[in-house]
Amino acid sequence: MTLWTDLLGAEIRMIDADGVPTRVVSLGSGDPVVLLHGRGGHAETFARTLPALAAAGHEAIAVDLLGHGLTGRVPGGYPVDRLAAHVVATLDALGLGRVALVGQSLGGWAAALVALRSPARVRRLALIEPAGLQSEEERLSDSRVRAAYERGGRAYEAPTREAVRARLAGLLADPGQVDPELVDVRTALYGPAEARQVHRLVRAADNHDLLLTPARLSRVTVPTLLLRGEDGHTPLAVVRAAADAIPGARLVTVPGAKQWPQYERPALVGDALIRFLTSEETTS
């Protein structure tokens, strides 16, 4: 399978989300599942997830976050609460009421904030290797995370195919899984000077007061699933504390995966998401 065969039949369109041109990629019909990528990412992050959700009877909708991919840029910074507000505006533009939200890394952080601030819009919440569980200082104390940040910085500032491939390979337990077509897409998206400026602003955003602390997560009121890669960058104890803080949350570890479980182990992650989306679990 390739990126383009994974996305066969998908509808790719631009919508107006509160004045911001926003790209969405959708596949299937049924209960809506909205998927949010990580920092520096784009909708194709979920190319291997959309088909399984669509086949299970869902409308799977991957969104380019504010300032990312082909979604418009805005003046000022890109703190995660601003990204979350854009997600809600996107739901409004799509005419969606309550949805299941799936977020990976930065997208998981934004999804959690939507669930906290607009709980009436979220039916279920799935967080894949979510960012926001640790401060920047705590994360960068891990040499693996520092190396990933450095690879990301090189790809953002000088987006050659080699730099982008190295960035993507660093997200995977098996670097050989990097799809050349995904490298091509990301290299093209990183090319414009304004894209590089947005990456700088996203990385520089002060999100300390928005961290997903256990106290904050304890206020999540929707059924929640956390998915972590077996070799993910966030320590297991930190992810487990987050899961314990959310009433009724489940934690699933995906074997043989790092930061992109949905890409590395699409069948396992797809099955976990579908079981979660169709279960009868409720929060206490």
Secondary structure, DSSP 8 states (H G I E B T S, - for coil): --HHHHTTT-EEEEEEETTEEEEEEEE--SEEEEEE--TT--GGGGTTTHHHHHHTTEEEEEE--TTSTTS---SS---HHHHHHHHHHHHHHTT--SEEEEEETHHHHHHHHHHHH-GGGEEEEEEES-S-SS-HHHHHTSHHHHHHHHHHHHHHHS--HHHHHHHHHTT-SSGGG--HHHHHHHHHHH-SHHHHHHHHHHHH---GGG---HHHHTT--S-EEEEEETT-SS-HHHHHHHHHHSTT-EEEEETT-SS-HHHHSHHHHHHHHHHHHHS-----
